[in-house]
Amino acid sequence: MKLQTSRIRKGLRTFTLGILGCACFAFGALAVDGTVDTQVLNVRSETSTDSKIVGKVRSDDVLDITGRFGGWYAINYKGDTAFVFADYVDLGEKNLTMQISFGIVDASCLKVREQPTTSSKCLTRLLNGTMVSILGYSDGWYYIKYTDTVGYVSADYLKVNAPITYYAENDPTALDPEITDDLPEETKEVSGKASEIVASATVSSSSQERQDIINYAMKFLGTPYKYGGNTPKGFDCSGFTQYVFKHFGYSLNRSSSAQINNGEKIMTEDLLPGDLVFFSRSGYAVGHVGIYVGDNQFIHSTSPGDVVKVSSMDESYYVSRYVGARRILD
């Protein structure tokens, strides 16, 4: 009999998982479907060929995939979490993007390479215990980011503390994950009047339109954060950026994870007022967005209980979570 699954394509679910001898922990996952691409595939209790076989699935069975640990997919199997070899599951042509995961270096010195091969150029070396962001996985290699370095490390020397999960990249209407407690209790707000902040953000290379965007965004300083909000009555982070740019005739996707696909990718050193800056949050590769105003500051709708304000990108909280920038204006 073919495996029956509850195909929940959108929505946040929480599982409790014991794996690799570690204590149980909870994580959120957005499930996607995959099809078994072999005659018979063992379903196991853990990510090991020595672990207990809890069932079998067969060719063309549809699996409810909730995450990935290296070469294994975590699946929802009869209401419980189980694991199958990823090599024998076909995700088809879905337009998917991996959510962020985190790993800790489990070697005295681990080389980060330019390509997923030992003959590739070494970009840097990471010491034991260093935490990195995992952006993807391919044939025994994790694609990782550490500060400004992006490259590949051997999966054998990285302990994974949460699964790589997926979201549908072509779903611009999806809201950002609801944030409740990820921000520090206090974040340093840039002091000074709005007009003074705007003046400090003016640089010779900024166009008038860039300045107009900053001026307009500053009008909403103090507006309360509201999850799902996209009006001056209350904004979430991406609702705020979408509203500001819409005023100037630019159409942005709805969520921060979708807005990072808008415009053109730019390097941090090339930032200009009016560019979008993105940050990870609560285990999401992209969970927060703001508008760069200059002088390493950005305006954003922060989190529940807070308001639209200007913050410094030099704060340790944002330095550790910065993931990139996009240019919407020419």
N, C-alpha and C positions, 0 to 999 in steps of 0.2 A: 504494500500500500504506500502511495506517495506521501511524503511528509506534508502535513497540513500546517500552515503558519498563519499567524495573525500579521498581515502585512501593514504595519503602521508606518507609512512613508514619512509622516511629519509628526513631531511631537517629542517632548522630552520625557524620558523614562529613566528610572533609577533602579539599578540592580546591585546586589551584594555579591561579591565574587572573591573566592579564595583561590590563589594561584601561585605556583612556584614556591610553595612553602611559606608565603608571606601571609600576614594577617589580612582579614577581609577588609575591603573598602568599598565605598559607593562611588558610582560614576554615572554621568548622563550620557546617553547615546541616541543618535538619530539613525534609525534603522534604514537599510537599503536591501533590495533583493538581489540574490545571486543564484545561479543555476548550476547544479552539480554536473561536472564535465568529465565523469568517469563512470564505469559500470557500477561499482559499489564503493562508498566512502565511509570510513569509520568515524563515528562521532565520539569524542573522548571527553573525560571529565576535566582534564588539564592540558596545557600545551606541551605534551610530551608523549612520545610513542610508547612509553612505559606506563602511562596512566590508564585508568580503567576505560574500557569501551562501553559507552552507555547506550549505544544504538548504531544504526546504519542508515544511510540515505543512498538513493540510487540515481542513475542517470536521468537528468531533466527535472529532478525534484527541485523545488524553489525553496531557498533558505532565507531566513530572516537574519541578516547580518547586522550585528550591533557594534562591532569594533574589530581591531586587528592588533595582535601581538606578534611582531616579527613575521614569520612564515605561517601563522595561524590566524584564522578568522574566528572571532567569538560569535556564536549564533544563539538565537532564542529557540531552544529545542524542547518542545512539550512543556513550555512555561518556565524552564530552567536555562541557565547559561551553560553552554558546552562549546567544544572546539573542533574545528576540522582544518585539514591542510588547505591553505589558500590556493595552492597550485592547481587544485582540482575543482575550483569554483570559478565560474565565469560571470563577471559583472556586466557583460554586454557593452553597449555603446553609451551607457549613461554618462551624462555630464556631471561628474562628481568632483568635489574637492575635499581633501582630507582636513579634518579638524586637527588642532594642535594636540600633541601629547608631550610628555616630558620624560627624560631619561637621565640617569646618573652614571658617569664614567666609572667602570669597574675594571680598571687597569692602572698600573703605575704611571703610564704615559700613553695616551691614545692620539694617533695621528688623524687629523681631519684632511681628507683628500679632495682634490678638485673634481674627480670623477670616481665612480664606484669600482675602482680597481687598485690593487696594491702598487701598480706601476705608475699611477697617476701622481701628479705634483702634490706635495704636502703643503697645505696652507697654513696650518698651525698645529700645536700639540696641546692636549688637554690633560690636566693632572687628575689623579684619582679623586672621586667625589664631586667633580664638577657637574653641575646641572645644565642640561642643554634642552632646547626646544626641538621636538621631532616633527619634521614637516612631511615626511613620506618614507616609504620603504620600497626597496627593489633588490631582489636576488641576494639577500644576505647583507645588505647595506642599508643603514638609516641615513636619510637626507636630513641634516640638522642645521640649526642656527645657534651660534653662540656670539653674543654681542653683535659685531658687524660682520662676522665670518659665517658664510653659508657653504656647506660642503658635505662630504660623505664620511661615515665612520662604520667600521665593522659592527654588525649587530651582536656579535659574540661578546663585545666588551662594553655593552651599554645595558644597564638595568632599567627596565621600563616600569614606571609606577602608575601608568594609566593607559588605556588602549587608544590607538588611533581610531577615531570615528569619522563619519562622513556626513556631508550635507549636500543637497542638490544645489549646484552652483547657479542653475537657471531658474531659481525661485526668488526673484527680487522682492516679492511681497512679504516674505517671511520676516517677522520682527526679530530684533536682537534678543539674545537670551536675557531673561529678567534677572537683574542684578540686585542683590540684597545686602551683601556684606563683604564684597571683594575689595572695595576701596578702603584705604586707611581711615581711621576715625576723623582725622583732620588732614586736609591737604592745603598746602601753602597757596593762598590766593595772591595773585600779583596785585600789589597796592597801587593806588593812584586813581585819578578820575578817568572815566572812559575816554574823554577827549585827549588826555595825556598819553594813555596807552595807544590810542590810534596814531597820535603824532609820532611816537617812538617806533611804530611799526612801519612808517613810511620810509621806503628806500628808493634810491634813484632808479632802479630797474623795474619798479612796480608800475603797472599801467594804472590809468585812472579807474578802470573797471575793478581792478584788484582792491584799490583803496575804497571804492564804493561798497564792495562786498564786506570789507572789514567794518566800515562805518555802519552798515545796515545790521550786521551781526551784533555789534555792540549795543544796539538799541534794546536787545533782549536780555542784557545783563540783569540777573536777579530773578528771571523767570523760573518757576519751580520745575524740577524734574518730574515727569510723568511717564510711566512705562506705556509704550505704544502711542505717546503723544506726539503730534506733529503740527500743533497750532500754538499761538502765543499764550493760550491758557495753560500750556504745559508741554514740554518736549522730552523725548528720550534723545539719546545722542545722535542717532542717524535721522530721526525726525527733525531735529534742529538743523543739521547740515542740508537736508533735503529741502526744507522750507526756505532757508536763506538763498540757496542757489536757484530755486524755482522762481524767486522774485526777479532774478536776472535772466530768466529764460533757459536755464540749464536743468535738464531732467536727470536726477540721480535715482539709483535703485533705493529700495526702502531700508534695508538693513546694512549695518556696517560691513558685515561679511560679504555682502553683494556690492556695496559701494567701492570696495577695493578693486573691483573689476571695471569701474568707471574711469574714464580719462586715461592718462599716461603715467606709467611708473617713473618716479624720479628718485635720485639719490638725496640723502639727507643734506649734504652740503649745497644742494641746488635749490633748497626750499625758498619759496617766495610767499609773501602774504597772499592768502586766498587759496593756497594748496591745502589738500586734506591730509591729515596725519592719523595713523591707525595704531591701535594698541591691542594686545591680547588681554583677556579677562576671564576669570573663572574657568580656566581650562579650554577656552575657545581661542582658536588661532587668531581670529579677528573678532573682538567683542566691544570695541569702543572706537569712536571717531570724533575728531574735532577739526577746527579750521585754524591753520597757522596764521598768526598775526605779525610775526617778525620778532627778532631779538630772542629767539628760542622760546617763544610763548605761543599758546594756542587758546582759543575760546571754545568751550564745549559745554554741553549739558551733562552734568557729572553722574549722579546716581540718586536713588530714592532718598528723600530728605534733604537734598541739596538743590542747587540752582545753577543756571547758566553763569559761568564765570571764566576768568582768564587764569590759566595755570602755567607753570614753568615746566618745560620738557626736561629741565635739569634735575627735577626731583627724582630721587632714587626709584620711587614707585613707577614713574613713567619711563625712566631710562631702561629699567629691566623688562618692560613690557612693550616697548616700541617695536613695531613690525614693518613699518614702511610708510611711504607717502605717494599720493597720486596728484597729478596736475589736471584740473578740469578746464582751466582757461588756456588759451594759446599763449 
